[in-house]
Each structure stands twice: as structure tokens, then as C-alpha cells.
Amino acid sequence: MKLINTMEYSLETASLHADDHLSQISDVATPIHVSTTFEYPSDPDALIPAKDRDISNLPTGEIIYSRFSTPVVERVETVLGSVFGQGTYAVLYGSGLAAFTAALAHYNPNKLAMRDGYHGCHGVARVFGRLSGLEQVDIDSEIGSGDLLHLESPINPTGLSSDIRHYADRAHDMGAKMMIDATFGPPPLQDPFEFGVDMIMHSGTKYLGGHSDLLAGILVTKDPEVRKQLLADRAMLGTGIGNMEAWLLLRSLRTLKMRVMTQSSNVEKVVKWLNESKSRLPGLKTVYHSSLQTEDFVKKQLKNGYGATFAIEVDSAAIARALPSKLKLFHHATSLGGVESLVEWRAMTDKTISECILRFSIGVEDADDLIADIESAFTKS
Ligand SMILES: *Cc1c(COP(=O)(O)O)cnc(C)c1O
């Protein structure tokens, strides 16, 4: 297949064809490569020893050892590079937290400014606190040159948005870098680069994977030098992804836009209905979601639709504990972003959260079926 100029095509076309030129055989469905090691060139004159080049950072298409890269990892990164837009480079990791670890190792800040959000990212920061003395400070604190501001938007578990441009400008004014965990706002809903961020992180386990069957993490940069350093670090830290997971992710990316857009239109209907039905649903106190926010920046950031995760607060821990078992179409489980809807009593995984919070991840089922299920869980005992 020919190398296509992916910039001529929209996201849904690029998701299917951006990596066509990397196919080495005639298979239409990409094969899984399980090999850890790959033959060197057969021409002796083509052999370039390691002292003359960086073997952990080879040009696309030159594969040596699977800790450095693999044929499928290169295809996933090529597809993601076009999904995230012109001039972006994606680097793939074994999990979202491996990607966050890689970002901290890369920027190596003295201070990390962040607030709330995914509890695991705070856990990674604590490990760095032990290793390098990294100091975690509130997102509105003063930080300095070489430090890092980390924003999560939309944020876990509520799905509420923060002003990305405000935090990017603030970080840059202080000489710091700004990264965003954009897991809750996958492409094509939100493009954080438009608002000045230096790096985007995703847990690929969620919307990009979309089927609750793989762990993956992604860092996206517009700086080719940063990409090179990330790839070299990944080869040394061993934070890369396995063959099977990379292959599942590539397969998932083929349907990214249709899944995410269906989930997004579903969540808008479910949240609107819930919010308007509050007085009729016994025990329901508050509904949290970006779609209920009124600030101007929210619609500018989530320009193509809202992320499909939101939270509700109910009147008591007893109601929150009992509701998941009354739902028929929602698995009571952690995680989010998959095609199947999930609900979680958040106290099961987050030690710091109120016991009255339930988090919903909306899938690709029919929105009216999901609404009827929630209504009956609230109203029938
Ligand atoms: C799940 C998640 C992570 C961690 O990703 P893993 O793939 O589980 O390591 C980080 N940030 C957010 C917002 C998440 O939802």
C-alpha cells in the first residue's frame, strides 16, 4: 500500500489508513508479531554498528529488539500521530501510569503542581518524591523554571473541565512546562494543543482501547527532540507495551471516532435526563459533568462533544452502595471508556473520595435503554 498524506484525510480515514505504508505483507488485517528480535540486514555493507548510531532510537521501519520498538508499535504510533493532528508525535507505553512515569522522568521537575484527579498519578508522584525529592504542590502554587504543571481535564471522577489555556499560560509565565492528562476527553472531542499545552498524556486503556481488554499509555508531543528522548528513555526504563496489547490497540483505533462519538452523544442524553429528573429520582442529589458547566471555555475545549464519564452524588453511602446492583445494563466495575457501560461506587478504589459518589462510564448501547435502566434502579426497590 502507498504512503498516504494523512493530513488530506479526516480522522476516521486516517485511523484506518495512516499506517498502510508500514504493512510488510499482503494481509488486510494487521498480523500480531510476537518476535522479540528481528534479523539484521543481509548485506554486510549495510551493517551499522551501535557506536555509530542510537540503537534505542532508530528510524521508523528499522526494528531490532522489541524493548526498543516493534512493527505493530510503530503502526500504532503512526496512526496516533495522525489522530492527534498535524505535527504531533505519539509515544506508546505499557499503561497510562507508565506514560505518566515517563513524563516525570523526562521533565524531572523539582516541583509538580497538580490537584485532585486520578489517584494513581499522585501515587507515581509519591514514588518520585522518594527517589528524587520531587515536591507535590497545589496546582495554583508558585513553581519555577524547569518545574511541571499537570492538569487533568476533564477530571476523574466528575468529568468536569478546567480552563486549559489558563493553566498553560500560568505554567509558561513561571518558566515551567504544562502537561495534561486528557484521558477523559479523547480525540476527536478535545485538542489540548490548541490551548498551549506542551505534552498530552492518555491512559490508552480507556477510550483509545475502548474494549476493556488492554492496558496502554500514550504521551504526545509536537517536539521531535522530545519524542527522541522519550523513545530512548522508554528503551532503558522498559516501560513499553506488549505485542498483544499493541495489536489490540491498533485494532481499536480503527473504530475510535465512531465509538467516541456514539458514547459522547449517549452521555449528553443520559446526563441531561438525570439532571432534569433529579426531583423524581429518590436519593439523587447532584449530577456532575462538563455538559452541565456554563463557563465559555468548556464548549471551546470539548468542541466536538463531551466525554462519556460523569459522576453523581446521592444522599447517603447506603444508597450509593446499593444502586450498582440494581442496574442491569451497567457492570459494577472500575475503569471507563469501553463500549460497555460501567458504574462504580468510587469508594471501592479511591480512599480519598466521599462514599456518596457513583461514577458512570457510558458505552455504545442505546441511550434510551440506559436511561430506562437508571430510572428503574432509582425508583424500584
Ligand atoms: C485510568 C487512568 C489513568 C491510569 O491509566 P492506566 O492505563 O490504568 O495505567 C490515568 N489517568 C486517568 C484520568 C485515568 O482514568
The ligand as a Gaussian input file, in Angstrom:
#p B3LYP/6-31G(d) Opt

LIG

0 1
 C       -7.011000       5.050000      34.145000
 C       -6.412000       6.389000      34.237000
 C       -5.031000       6.559000      34.393000
 C       -4.087000       5.393000      34.558000
 O       -4.061000       4.621000      33.416000
 P       -3.655000       3.056000      33.430000
 O       -3.719000       2.706000      31.987000
 O       -4.642000       2.351000      34.297000
 O       -2.268000       2.986000      33.998000
 C       -4.532000       7.849000      34.437000
 N       -5.341000       8.923000      34.336000
 C       -6.675000       8.796000      34.192000
 C       -7.509000      10.025000      34.090000
 C       -7.258000       7.529000      34.135000
 O       -8.577000       7.417000      34.003000

